[in-house]
């Protein structure tokens, strides 16, 4: 492993985790490395446009080179190209936000997933996360769906970690979570009722690739005021059907 490259990548992951500008001191403390090392790394990244410095605060944030790479990935990623029309049709049918997500497999404090694609709701109130954002998997429908079909080795690496509570509905006990994941695996879908964010409901189903291995998850989310218990069976059926259609072509 090349130390300087690894440090740069850790800084990118820290920005992804914190979702805000960070100072040299903040980065140094969170990564437990000397300020001079952080400064040299940031100077190199800034020279290539991968980070930029806010001249008013002195803090750093991601640069346009990162944005360009992200857009290139979105244009070339086959899953997004193939799944987009199906996801768009689902979003238009219910006029709610739809996301395609994948597991983040390179470590973290707890299981997390990344938003790969998003179809925006036309509703005024929209609570859905943006493309590229990272969310905890154990308390969201998409994440629980991905975890339910993930290999056991992935789950075992997190069984001793602390699961932060985001709302009063968040499940933070691994034994209870394991039971729920088993039920999700049996049912073929997951539901999140205000587990990550108060007022938000989400329904997700797995997208399978070759050898019936989990590739991604597709979810529909919206405020609890718009998604009632009466409507859930219809939405669940539609999300599962969309996931199956995408699975047949990826």
N, C-alpha and C positions, 0 to 999 in steps of 0.2 A: 504494500500500500504506500502511495506517495503522500507524505504528510501534508504538504502545502495544498495539494488538490483536495484532500479530505477535509481540511479546515475550511476551504472555500465552499465546498458542498454543504458542510455543517452550517455555515452562515446562511446559505440559501434556505435550508430547512428551518432555521431559527426564524427567519422572516416569515416563512410559510406558517409557522406555528403561532407567532406573536401577532401577525397581521397588522403591523404598525411600524413606523420609523423607529430605529434603534440607534443609540449612541455607542461610541467605542467602549465606554465603561460598561454599559448594559450588556453588550455582546461579550466582553471580556469576562464578566461575572457569570453569565449564563453558560458560557462554554468552558469556563475555568482555564483560560489561557491568558498570557501576558498581554497588556495593552499594546505594546510595541508590535507584537505578532499580529494582532487584530488590525492595527493601522497599516502594516505592510500588505496584508491580504486585501484589505479594502481599497488601498491605493491601486493595486494591480487590477482588481475587478472594475474599479471606476475608470481606469485607462482604457478598458475594453467595452465600456458602456453597460456592464452587467449590474452595477450599482450606481447610485447618484447621491450626492450630498446636498441636503437642504442647507443653503447658505445662511438662513436665518437662525436655525436651531443647531446646526452642526451635525444633525443626525443623518443616518443613511437609510436608503430604501432601494428597492429593486429598480434597475435601469431598463431602458428601451430594448437592449439586446436580449434580455430575458423575455420580454413581451414578444419580440420577433421570433424567438425560438418556440415559444408557446403556440403562436399562431401557425407556424410551420408544422408543428406536431398535429394540431387540430385539422389542418388541411390534408395531411397524409395518413392519419390514423384510420384504418379501414372500418373499425367498429363504429366510429362516429358517422362515417359516410353511409354505412349500410343501415344503421339503426335510426338515423335522424327522421326519415319520412314516417316511420311507424310511431316514433315518439311524438312527432308533431301532430299526427292524427289523433293520438290519445289526448294530448293537451287541448286540442280544439274541440273534441267531443265533450269534455267536462269543463272547459274553460278554467283549467287549473294548471299550475306549473308541473312540468315533468323533468326528471333528471336521469341521467345515466351515470353510474358511479362504479369505481373499481377499488379494490382493497389496496391500501398502502402497505407494502410488504417489507419496507426497509427500516423497520423498527419505529419506536415511538413509546411514549409513556403508557399507552393503552391502545387497543385496536382502533384504527382509523381508516377512513376511506376518502377518496378524492372525487370531486365532481368533474366528470369528463365532458359532459354535454348538458345543456339546459335549454328548455323551451319555456320561454317566459309566459306567464299568465297575463291576460289582458285586464284582469281585475285590478281595481285601484289598490286594494290591500294585498301585498305580495310578500310573503315571509321567507321565500326560498333562498338558499345560499347561491353565490355566483360560481361560474366555471373556475376550476382551479383551486377552490377552497377545500380545506381539509376538515372533516367532522368526526366526532367520536362515533364508532360503529355500534357499540353495545346499547345505545339508547336512541337509535334511529331505525326506521324500517329498512332502508337500503343497507345500512351497515349490518343489521341483524341477519338479513337475508344472505349477505356475502359471508358472514361468519358461519351461518348454519350449514353452508355447503363447502366451506374451506376445509383443507386437510387438517387433521388433528394436531399435527406439529405446529401449525400456525397458532392454534388456540392455546396449546400448552405453554408457549413462551410468555403468555400474558396472565396465566392463572394466579400468579403471586402478586400481580400489580394491583394498585388501588384504583378503583373505578370512581371517579368524581361524580357527585350528584349535581345535576343541573336543574331539576325540578323535583317536586314531591313524588312524581311518578317514575323517576329514574330507578331502574333496577341496578343495585350496586353489589349484590351478592352473587358470586360466581356459580354457586349451586343452583340458584333460581334461574340465572341466565342460561346455564347449560340446559335446564329443563325446557325453557322457552325456545332455545335454538333447536332442540330435538323436535318440538312440536312444529316449528316453522319448516323444518326439513320434511316432515310428514305432510303438512298442508300445502306446501309449495308457494307460500306467500308470507309476508310479515306486515304487521301493523304497528305503528307508533302513535300512541295517544298522549300527546303532550309530555313525552319522556325527555326530549331534548330542549324544547321551548314551549312555554305555556301558550296555549291558543293555536298550536300547530298540530295537525294530523297528517300522517303519511302512510301510504300503502305501497309495498314493493314486491317484486317477484324476480327470480333469478334468470339470467341469460346464460345459456350453456354454449360452449364451443365444442371442439373435438373431444372425443371420448367422454362426452357428457360431463366435462369439467366446468366448474363455475368460471365464467369469464367476466361478468359484470352483473349489475342489477339495474332495473328500471323502476322508477317510483313516481307516484303522483302525490302531490302534497297541497294542502290548503288550510285555511283557518277552520277551526271546529265549528264556527258559526255557519260555514258553507257546506261542510261535509258531515252530514248527520248519520246516525247509526242506521237509519232506514235506507240510506243510499249506499252504504258500505258494500253489501253483497254485489251490487251492479258494478261498482268501481273495482272491487277485488277481481271479479271475473274478467273485466276489460284489461286490467293490468297484467293478469296472468296470460291472457290470450295474446297481448302485444309482446310479452316476453317470449312466448313460444314461437311467434312469427319471426322474431329477430333471431332466435336460436337456430331456426331452420336455414338461415342464410349466412351466418358467421362461421 
